[in-house]
Amino acid sequence: MAELKGKDRRALRALGHHLRPVVQIGHQGVTPAVVEATSRALEDHELVKIKVLESAPQDRFDTARGLAEATASELVQVLGRTILLYRPSTKEKAPRPPKAALHGHVGGEGDRPAAGVRKSAITQGARRPARGKSSR
């Protein structure tokens, strides 16, 4: 796999910020079971967050490099005891319809059936009288 560029790495870090760790590395370190679980998670999600517990035998950076090498993935970030790995999926992705087809710009109403409904004056920004005040 080609080395990630700075912008790509930054974008992946931004995407990975909200992820929860899916694999934990404990006192046994990087075992074949951990490698298998990480590889499966990478195949499903492409970007995974891994937690290295304090009881792990190796340094967090050594653990991150070893796991990235074992799973043939790219090490995106090591932040504290959290590792972020990326590997593009080899699965065939389902083709997506064009964006315009999803929003009703091509032919019919698409997935927005309310787009053809006329709006009342209240929803178009007309002012309503304030509640509890008498109009003089």
Residue pairs with C-beta under 8 A, 6 or more apart in sequence:
1 72
1 73
1 74
1 87
1 88
3 74
4 12
4 74
4 76
4 86
9 76
9 77
12 47
12 76
12 77
12 84
12 86
13 76
13 77
13 84
15 47
16 47
16 49
16 76
16 77
16 84
19 47
19 48
19 49
19 84
20 49
21 49
21 50
21 51
21 82
22 41
22 45
22 48
22 49
22 50
23 34
23 37
23 38
23 41
23 48
23 50
23 51
24 50
24 51
24 52
24 53
25 34
25 50
25 51
25 52
25 53
25 56
25 63
25 67
26 53
26 55
26 56
27 53
27 55
27 56
27 57
28 34
28 57
29 56
29 57
29 58
29 63
30 58
30 63
30 66
30 67
30 70
34 67
35 67
35 70
35 71
38 48
38 50
38 67
38 70
38 71
38 73
38 85
39 71
41 48
42 48
42 71
42 73
42 85
42 86
42 87
42 89
43 87
43 89
43 90
43 91
44 89
46 86
46 87
46 88
46 89
47 76
47 84
47 85
47 86
48 84
48 85
49 82
49 83
49 84
50 67
50 82
50 83
50 84
50 85
51 81
51 82
51 83
52 60
52 63
52 64
52 81
52 82
52 83
53 81
54 81
56 63
58 66
60 78
60 80
60 81
60 83
61 78
63 83
64 75
64 78
64 83
64 85
65 75
67 73
67 83
67 85
68 74
68 75
68 85
71 85
71 87
72 87
73 85
73 86
73 87
74 85
74 86
74 87
75 83
75 84
75 85
76 84
76 85
76 86
77 83
77 84
78 84
98 106
100 106
101 110
102 110
102 111
103 110
103 111
103 112
104 110
104 111
104 112
104 115
109 115
109 116
122 128
129 135
